[in-house]
Amino acid sequence: MTPSISIVLGNHPHTELIRSRTELASVGVSFPAISPVHSAFHDMVRRQRYDVCEMALATYLQAREAGKPLLLLPVVMVGGFHHGNIRRPPGGPAWEPEDLVGKRVGVRAYSTTMGMWARSVLDEEYGVGAGDVTWVTTEDPHVVEYAEPDNVVRNAGDLKQELLAGGLTAAILNGQENPDLESVVPDPVAAALRWYARHETVPVNHMVVVTRSVLERMPEVVAAVYEDLAAGIDKAELPPADGSGGQVPSPVRYGRDAVRTAVELAGRAALRQRLISRPVGNVDDLFAL
């Protein structure tokens, strides 16, 4: 019987090449079409339903702590700055990000990577810690073993509608998709550039994970998957980082040296926000290759 693997990736310009390459011809390869791609994270974390899968970085860090048999490929699928993704209703009296202390702020799930990076901005730059806010969410975490902090509450409604109705002071929503809302962070492009100057990296949202079993059974296939993803990034014409005003190169990149700093920052943010309970340690231990 011909061995086979399943690969779940978002529909990105840099994933077109891997779908057409012949280097994986020695095995049967399937590309389940799952949209949005974050819908696959639940099954990948809980049942390892696929062999290779795009995954949000915060979800992976939680899965690792829960003992899930998954490893990272050092390749970024999605990333960008999140200073402009903390949104509030248009108009109204002026207030500062520091005024979010004690308020209700919406986010799809407390464990989303966008939420993690946005909370890190509030913490690092404005002194608003994750525990200073009531986080109103609409979804459970993908990692069932994870217990959310007490200041996380669930709401079945639409976050944007609740924000506009006054039930929330702010919400973590994609700023480019919600231009009718205002940024809580003043001049988010300038703020993002200052963050980049300090950290010399771009936040990572999605990377790629592989199961330990496929790595053990077919290490050469996993290596070929990584090489094809890297080649796809080299080939694609990728836009600048979101939120950088066109001044910072694409966050989509590959190689341990290219991703290490962002993963280290994510690990520290996740620990500080109680997304994980133990330090990540040496991030190189997270990588399959």
Summary of the structure (lengths in Angstrom):
residues: 289
radius of gyration: 19.0
end to end distance: 27.1
largest distance: 67.5
contacts: 949
relative contact order: 0.22
helix: 40%
strand: 18%
